[in-house]
Amino acid sequence: MTTIGTLIDKLSIINIKIFNLENKKRSTTASDKEISDATKATNILNSERSFIVDELDIAFNEIAEGKKQKLFG
């Protein structure tokens, strides 16, 4: 079972990666290929982020229903 803490860690890492990719896309020195590659990577990471957010929603809903959850490892 993945803990809430682990999910938040993963979400933080993905958000940092997306932030860095967005900076690369905005760079005035980035080539078209670099921008294209960064856009593709951002799309993949956004999908992963969406999945993790859904997992967090499920975990928090279970807590609200009174089910026990491990918050961290």
Buried (B, 14 or more C-beta within 10 A) or exposed (E): EEBBEBBBBBBEEBEEBBEEBEEBBEEEEBEEEBBEBBBEBBEEBEEBBEEBEEBBEEBEEEEEEEEEEEEEE
